[in-house]
């Protein structure tokens, strides 16, 4: 292992020293300046690498891999890459399909028969493209009383998924990012190959591609050479609790050098891997015929007019973003070991430098603000509800400016407001008689429709109907709703008390872990239970206890 690592390091150093000559001094200085904040004393940082064609243009570490021992990050430091791991699990499935050992259109219960029968067929294809309707692992656990930094494993997921009675939606109807699906693919690969997922992936994917310093981590307390420690917050930093012991959806450890090897295959695949990397880029359609831009563990989008294959990741304090422009044969990797790193923003600024004039030619859309009188703005003030995702928003008017979630809304037309210049996020209003609707959209993949509603006051007598203890057999936990000083308060023994607020008849907005609660009434009008939604879990049933 040591010999293999040494040879890999020497080869990388040799290629890097040749490749660096292809970046101008000015370009190198611009990249260094982007990451200067990572290199201040006693600061975590990360590593970056850039490849064009066969040549590594730039590869460098910044900041510290360990604040405790003042160990610097280098281009060979190993980082946990979070959800960037999904594309490797997808590759495992694709290889097995190429070998004729499974089909992505197989019912997953063919390989995991003990899974619940939801009355709808869920295929491996659904798992790959996040269209299964399964409830997502982390959101289930938080609802079940787990804290964000509690250790969690694939076995934990398995126990919970076997108890589920319902889906978020019918398979194929929607895209909803779901770690559960990628964790279940671990079981499928093990069933088909008869081998442990970790060792099979190591032999058949990482080693086969020459990714000599890449592996799957299965133990939160494992110790490995040359591995960064992750940190949270800002100075003074704190160590992130290492809760990651699950895999399939995350917890591949890798280096910027190895990830360049991987990305190169999207435009120049190794012999014998052509079909696999082509399939990874294949988009799927939803049941309504619309394309879903999530392919096989990677997102397919455009950046300043260039087709891009990319994915980001976050686990503990680790943050990552990798991507390639196949037409330009340019790949960029940014890995970091602190939670505030924002690697996607860094990645895109590096891309602008490397693309140069091509990037400058693809100018961003410029939105020109216009003036709207206060009386016109005032009709948009109020409360808005998005029923599909269960999102509640309030728009306020402050100093002649509309504000949404602490963000100013800049008018760019009579009924359209810019929320974020960088992402192009906009809110558009339409009037239908007395009814006001707001549509928030960005790049086309994000679109939410809100209806304005009237906020009404409520009496203690009405609120007292909601008081009680509610139990969910699917996650084996209970929540209490209490009335204290005229306000609703939620309680769970592991989460403590949290704020709840009635926003409409039998609708309650809440802090995590519940987020949204729909009160369900029996035929006689009494409260019989709750339907809880917290993002990637929808309509979880809680029965009111007698």
TORTINU-913805 format. One line per 4 residues: number of its first residue (from 1); their letters; for each residue x, y, z of C-alpha. Coordinates in steps of 0.001 Angstrom, whole numbers, plus 500000, padded with zeros to 6 digits. Each point is the difference from the previous one (the first is absolute). Layout:
<atoms>
NUM	A	X:Y:Z ~ ...
</atoms>
This chain:
<atoms>
1	XXXX	500000:500000:500000 ~ 502836:502399:500923 ~ 501852:499192:496777 ~ 496831:500622:497965
5	XXXX	499413:503308:501780 ~ 503619:501127:499415 ~ 499882:499183:496289 ~ 496656:501805:499651
9	XXXX	501386:503055:501786 ~ 503127:500143:497823 ~ 497956:499699:496822 ~ 497659:502756:501136
13	XXXX	502878:502307:500905 ~ 501609:499409:496629 ~ 496810:500689:498067 ~ 499231:503049:502132
17	XXXX	503394:501590:499483 ~ 499572:499648:496223 ~ 496383:501150:500026 ~ 500560:503128:502082
21	XXXX	501891:501573:497109 ~ 496735:500122:498070 ~ 498450:502534:502374 ~ 501299:503529:499754
25	XXXX	501529:501682:503017 ~ 497008:502341:500109 ~ 497527:497096:500011 ~ 501924:498229:502750
29	XXXX	500028:503167:502098 ~ 496253:500452:499519 ~ 499345:496453:501195 ~ 502292:500439:503002
33	XXXX	498197:503223:500910 ~ 496642:498175:499945 ~ 501264:497601:502651 ~ 502096:502458:502005
37	XXXX	497370:500063:502755 ~ 500575:496263:500472 ~ 503712:500532:500585 ~ 499937:502434:502912
41	XXXX	501598:498648:503213 ~ 498085:497345:501954 ~ 497329:499590:497330 ~ 498669:496826:498346
45	XXXX	499900:500062:496244 ~ 500055:497391:497281 ~ 501477:499088:496657 ~ 499327:500825:496366
49	XXXX	501005:498385:496716 ~ 499377:500916:496353 ~ 500442:497827:496915 ~ 499713:500783:496295
53	XXXX	500179:497045:497670 ~ 502785:497790:501351 ~ 501858:502729:501900 ~ 499599:501106:503594
57	XXXX	500094:503788:499808 ~ 499974:500685:503717 ~ 499975:497970:503215 ~ 500502:501443:503453
61	XXXX	498983:499806:503650 ~ 499015:502947:502198 ~ 499614:500413:503753 ~ 500259:497286:502609
65	XXXX	498851:496391:499902 ~ 500357:499931:503805 ~ 499743:503107:502172 ~ 501089:498000:503035
69	XXXX	503296:498864:498468 ~ 500534:502768:497400 ~ 500074:497492:497131 ~ 499516:501752:496635
73	XXXX	497632:498921:497267 ~ 501750:498828:496834 ~ 498867:498798:496606 ~ 500268:496449:501374
77	XXXX	497975:500583:503191 ~ 496998:497674:500275 ~ 496566:501582:500553 ~ 496543:498560:500568
81	XXXX	498109:501047:496850 ~ 496430:499594:501308 ~ 497328:499589:497333 ~ 502529:500166:497174
85	XXXX	500210:496299:500941 ~ 496653:499268:498327 ~ 501475:499872:496495 ~ 502258:497131:501046
89	XXXX	497077:497965:501342 ~ 498184:500732:496745 ~ 503047:498746:498094 ~ 499831:496745:501955
93	XXXX	496409:499492:498838 ~ 500866:500939:496407 ~ 502887:497516:499886 ~ 497756:497200:501218
97	XXXX	497405:500857:497369 ~ 502703:500003:497307 ~ 500920:496508:501195 ~ 496368:498883:499698
101	XXXX	499652:499334:503727 ~ 497118:502423:500572 ~ 497806:502523:498223 ~ 499384:503498:501296
105	XXXX	496321:499388:499235 ~ 499863:497102:502462 ~ 497668:500301:502993 ~ 502261:500614:503009
109	XXXX	498025:497396:501969 ~ 501470:497389:497647 ~ 503266:500564:501897 ~ 498621:501231:503340
113	XXXX	496733:498036:500390 ~ 499605:500996:503649 ~ 499334:503627:499026 ~ 496385:501131:500494
117	XXXX	497598:499622:497096 ~ 498781:503551:499455 ~ 497579:498922:497277 ~ 502197:501668:497381
121	XXXX	503072:498552:498294 ~ 503265:501726:500900 ~ 502818:499210:497577 ~ 503762:500439:500219
125	XXXX	499544:502775:497430 ~ 497842:501885:502498 ~ 502714:499682:502657 ~ 502691:501284:497626
129	XXXX	498067:503093:498928 ~ 498452:500895:503400 ~ 496477:499310:498771 ~ 499084:497045:502247
133	XXXX	497749:501888:502416 ~ 501796:498366:502940 ~ 500462:502131:503098 ~ 503562:501217:500396
137	XXXX	502181:498485:502711 ~ 501238:503049:501918 ~ 496588:501654:500110 ~ 498438:496797:501312
141	XXXX	502573:499745:502777 ~ 499625:503630:501073 ~ 496241:499495:500180 ~ 500610:496817:502006
145	XXXX	501923:501995:502605 ~ 503578:499673:498779 ~ 502190:503058:500341 ~ 501915:501249:496977
149	XXXX	503352:498729:501277 ~ 498850:496593:501230 ~ 501868:497163:498336 ~ 497916:498209:497398
153	XXXX	500575:496842:497955 ~ 498490:498090:497092 ~ 498456:497631:502550 ~ 498209:502948:501607
157	XXXX	498453:500917:496659 ~ 498965:496423:499390 ~ 498088:499742:503276 ~ 498057:503168:499249
161	XXXX	499298:499360:496328 ~ 498477:496591:500787 ~ 497393:501733:502191 ~ 498885:502561:497410
165	XXXX	496398:499775:498823 ~ 499846:502820:497466 ~ 502063:501829:497380 ~ 500492:503722:499526
169	XXXX	498556:499672:496477 ~ 499406:497391:497299 ~ 503274:498706:498503 ~ 500987:502028:496945
173	XXXX	497606:502880:500682 ~ 502589:502364:501464 ~ 503661:500580:500653 ~ 500875:500216:503695
177	XXXX	503593:499549:501141 ~ 500083:496824:502091 ~ 502981:498433:501766 ~ 497902:496917:500783
181	XXXX	500076:498837:496383 ~ 503778:500068:499717 ~ 500382:498169:503291 ~ 497615:497271:498810
185	XXXX	502151:499548:496889 ~ 502680:498691:502374 ~ 497686:497069:500807 ~ 499283:499419:496315
189	XXXX	503687:499926:499031 ~ 500780:497618:502859 ~ 497109:497703:499034 ~ 501046:499865:496343
193	XXXX	503761:499615:500539 ~ 499983:497908:503165 ~ 502763:502260:501339 ~ 500139:502828:502539
197	XXXX	499238:503314:498296 ~ 503174:501675:501255 ~ 502454:497392:498707 ~ 498118:499506:496711
201	XXXX	500045:503739:499289 ~ 503679:500222:500904 ~ 500982:497260:497535 ~ 497555:500666:497190
205	XXXX	499810:503797:499964 ~ 502726:501857:501924 ~ 502953:497679:499401 ~ 498864:499203:496466
209	XXXX	500060:503710:499129 ~ 503342:500664:501683 ~ 498509:501980:502897 ~ 502600:498699:502433
213	XXXX	499191:502325:502917 ~ 496216:499679:499911 ~ 497974:497747:502288 ~ 496644:499706:501775
217	XXXX	499964:500834:503705 ~ 497672:497864:502130 ~ 501070:500943:503538 ~ 499574:503411:501578
221	XXXX	502999:499479:502296 ~ 502425:498593:497389 ~ 503527:501411:499751 ~ 501717:500295:496616
225	XXXX	503297:501510:498932 ~ 500014:503387:498290 ~ 496308:500689:500682 ~ 498672:503459:500820
229	XXXX	497961:500764:503120 ~ 496809:501998:499426 ~ 498964:503155:501848 ~ 496870:502100:500435
233	XXXX	499217:503670:500391 ~ 502537:502811:499840 ~ 503029:500822:502109 ~ 500270:498729:502656
237	XXXX	499060:496811:498130 ~ 498547:496900:501606 ~ 500506:496405:498904 ~ 497011:498551:498201
241	XXXX	498669:496880:501656 ~ 500845:497087:497742 ~ 496646:498250:499785 ~ 500428:498434:496556
245	XXXX	499872:496204:499980 ~ 497551:499599:497122 ~ 500906:499529:496350 ~ 498559:499711:496522
249	XXXX	498685:503554:500124 ~ 503190:501490:501473 ~ 503289:499338:501806 ~ 502412:499378:497180
253	XXXX	503386:501439:500966 ~ 502191:501293:497189 ~ 502561:502535:498782 ~ 499850:502733:497387
257	XXXX	502446:497982:497876 ~ 497863:496856:500003 ~ 496859:501964:499221 ~ 501651:501525:496927
261	XXXX	500675:496440:498830 ~ 496282:499297:500402 ~ 498760:503182:498304 ~ 502260:499546:496982
265	XXXX	498007:496879:499132 ~ 496916:502076:499234 ~ 501681:501353:496860 ~ 502875:497542:499475
269	XXXX	499019:496646:501536 ~ 502470:497222:500623 ~ 499852:497044:497631 ~ 497078:497794:500927
273	XXXX	498191:502715:501979 ~ 498434:501922:497121 ~ 496450:498662:500408 ~ 499994:500423:503780
277	XXXX	501006:503673:499992 ~ 497592:500768:497184 ~ 497164:498463:501997 ~ 500901:502005:503126
281	XXXX	499165:503147:497998 ~ 496596:498745:498831 ~ 496968:501949:501188 ~ 496661:498445:500856
285	XXXX	496420:501172:499575 ~ 497344:500369:502655 ~ 496603:498387:499532 ~ 498726:503234:498411
289	XXXX	502727:499879:497335 ~ 502104:502823:501405 ~ 503743:499458:500277 ~ 501591:499677:503423
293	XXXX	503482:501578:499913 ~ 501352:497539:502585 ~ 501682:497199:498051 ~ 501922:497118:501628
297	XXXX	501405:501560:503168 ~ 500860:503215:498147 ~ 498113:503127:499058 ~ 499998:501143:496384
301	XXXX	499685:503751:499559 ~ 501609:502970:498281 ~ 502363:502633:501332 ~ 500285:503190:497941
305	XXXX	498897:498121:496926 ~ 502272:496976:500482 ~ 498584:496533:500630 ~ 501138:498870:503428
309	XXXX	499994:496719:501948 ~ 500233:500703:503729 ~ 499128:499103:503563 ~ 500615:501422:503450
313	XXXX	500350:498347:503371 ~ 499795:500732:503723 ~ 500717:497688:502929 ~ 500918:501269:503458
317	XXXX	502172:503052:499311 ~ 501199:498692:496631 ~ 498781:501788:496872 ~ 500727:499083:496381
321	XXXX	499132:500905:496434 ~ 501285:498290:496870 ~ 499088:500467:496374 ~ 501079:499864:496397
325	XXXX	499287:501818:496738 ~ 500146:497064:497547 ~ 500055:502166:496866 ~ 503006:501929:501319
329	XXXX	501620:496955:501629 ~ 500410:502043:503179 ~ 499508:498492:503469 ~ 500180:501769:503363
333	XXXX	499952:498547:503520 ~ 499611:502015:503201 ~ 500090:498135:503336 ~ 499933:501603:503444
337	XXXX	500017:499117:503686 ~ 497856:502774:501497 ~ 496282:500580:499749 ~ 500081:503652:498865
341	XXXX	502256:499300:496993 ~ 497316:500328:497258 ~ 501947:497914:497453 ~ 497452:500443:497193
345	XXXX	500514:503763:500007 ~ 503777:499474:500000 ~ 499672:497415:497219 ~ 498073:502393:497778
349	XXXX	502455:502852:500550 ~ 502848:497655:499075 ~ 498042:498945:496905 ~ 499701:503652:498955
353	XXXX	503785:500349:500213 ~ 500717:496803:498067 ~ 497382:500620:497317 ~ 501316:503544:499596
357	XXXX	498587:501820:497000 ~ 497457:497248:499414 ~ 498547:500646:503448 ~ 500036:503754:499502
361	XXXX	498153:499592:496694 ~ 497194:498156:501782 ~ 498823:503009:501958 ~ 497538:499495:502809
365	XXXX	496529:501424:499560 ~ 499911:503519:501403 ~ 496790:500918:501809 ~ 499144:503710:499968
369	XXXX	498088:501180:503093 ~ 496920:502149:499468 ~ 498040:502243:502336 ~ 496632:498867:501323
373	XXXX	497886:502232:502248 ~ 499318:498909:503555 ~ 496282:499502:499379 ~ 500790:497412:497315
377	XXXX	502501:498203:502235 ~ 497554:499897:502874 ~ 497585:497643:498209 ~ 502692:497289:500044
381	XXXX	500551:500237:503763 ~ 498711:497070:502016 ~ 500204:496267:500552 ~ 500498:497377:497275
385	XXXX	499577:496234:500022 ~ 501529:497369:497642 ~ 497967:496845:500484 ~ 502133:497430:498175
389	XXXX	503207:500565:501970 ~ 498137:501364:503070 ~ 501852:503333:500051 ~ 498754:503093:501818
393	XXXX	501399:503436:499109 ~ 499366:503559:501080 ~ 500635:503090:497880 ~ 500475:503252:501891
397	XXXX	500376:503618:498886 ~ 502888:501901:501589 ~ 501189:503433:498841 ~ 498327:499734:496579
401	XXXX	501516:496530:499368 ~ 498359:496584:500089 ~ 501832:497377:502074 ~ 499719:496220:499778
405	XXXX	501747:497895:502638 ~ 502415:502857:500837 ~ 500832:500518:496316 ~ 499085:503202:498131
409	XXXX	497748:499540:496965 ~ 501157:502305:497203 ~ 497318:500867:497409 ~ 501102:499315:496400
413	XXXX	496509:500246:498476 ~ 496493:500877:501135 ~ 499488:496562:501544 ~ 503453:498353:500147
417	XXXX	502588:500417:502741 ~ 503627:498866:500147 ~ 500919:498141:503202 ~ 503538:498881:499145
421	XXXX	502057:501495:497152 ~ 502610:497224:500035 ~ 497513:497141:499581 ~ 497331:501934:498114
425	XXXX	497393:499089:502618 ~ 496838:502004:499354 ~ 496479:500372:501369 ~ 497159:500733:497587
429	XXXX	496512:501027:501094 ~ 496661:499552:498260 ~ 496562:501247:500985 ~ 496874:497919:499502
433	XXXX	497244:502241:501268 ~ 500608:500316:503727 ~ 502405:497047:499936 ~ 503756:500635:499906
437	XXXX	502472:497333:498878 ~ 503792:500086:500187 ~ 502300:497738:497967 ~ 503634:499738:501089
441	XXXX	502377:498578:497419 ~ 503663:499966:499118 ~ 501692:498036:497230 ~ 496921:498032:498993
445	XXXX	500578:497080:502349 ~ 498622:501954:502944 ~ 496421:501229:499946 ~ 497612:500428:502900
449	XXXX	496475:501392:499798 ~ 498694:501841:503060 ~ 496479:501187:500761 ~ 499480:503056:502162
453	XXXX	497802:499435:503033 ~ 498581:502076:502827 ~ 501609:499474:503376 ~ 497306:499704:502655
457	XXXX	500225:500261:503760 ~ 498953:497046:502071 ~ 498708:499548:503541 ~ 501530:497863:502731
461	XXXX	496879:497854:499864 ~ 500640:499204:496333 ~ 503692:499315:500612 ~ 499202:497705:502909
465	XXXX	498430:497532:497540 ~ 503511:499251:498719 ~ 501482:499239:503417 ~ 500924:496360:500515
469	XXXX	502518:497226:499365 ~ 500414:498622:496487 ~ 501711:496711:499085 ~ 501393:498717:496683
473	XXXX	500478:496217:499654 ~ 502147:500538:496884 ~ 502763:501655:502022 ~ 498995:498784:503467
477	XXXX	499962:503396:501676 ~ 497587:502504:501546 ~ 499664:503777:500039 ~ 498038:502157:502389
481	XXXX	498180:503179:499037 ~ 499576:502313:502978 ~ 498384:503394:500569 ~ 502154:502396:502028
485	XXXX	499182:503673:500540 ~ 497637:500024:497039 ~ 502520:498434:497593 ~ 500433:496502:498607
489	XXXX	503193:498201:501022 ~ 501224:496671:498652 ~ 502036:497558:502068 ~ 502110:496898:499414
493	XXXX	502238:498500:502718 ~ 503103:500192:497778 ~ 499258:503290:498235 ~ 498485:501832:502957
497	XXXX	497442:502765:499506 ~ 499566:501776:496674 ~ 497780:502730:498629 ~ 496724:499256:498214
501	XXXX	497613:502503:498411 ~ 496535:499540:498530 ~ 500089:501648:496561 ~ 496537:499011:498759
505	XXXX	497113:497737:500934 ~ 501575:496712:501164 ~ 503393:500949:498523 ~ 503026:500477:502257
509	XXXX	503464:501255:499113 ~ 502732:498714:502316 ~ 503728:500069:500560 ~ 502021:496881:499247
513	XXXX	499445:497126:500237 ~ 496313:500294:499025 ~ 499963:503067:497658 ~ 496364:499578:498895
517	XXXX	497058:498325:501717 ~ 496589:499361:498465 ~ 497365:499276:502630 ~ 497754:497056:499075
521	XXXX	496476:499781:501402 ~ 497693:497031:500494 ~ 496467:500022:498497 ~ 498683:501432:503283
525	XXXX	502348:503001:499700 ~ 502418:499034:502763 ~ 503750:499943:499350 ~ 501106:496442:499160
529	XXXX	503585:500551:498943 ~ 502643:501903:498070 ~ 501609:499841:496578 ~ 503568:501290:500342
533	XXXX	502291:501195:497186 ~ 503574:501197:500519 ~ 501437:500297:496504 ~ 500984:496556:498719
537	XXXX	497372:498268:502128 ~ 496393:500757:499103 ~ 496769:499226:501820 ~ 501379:497736:502736
541	XXXX	497033:498786:502055 ~ 499898:500625:503774 ~ 496944:498715:501866 ~ 498647:501937:502966
545	XX	500290:497927:503160 ~ 496968:499629:502252
</atoms>
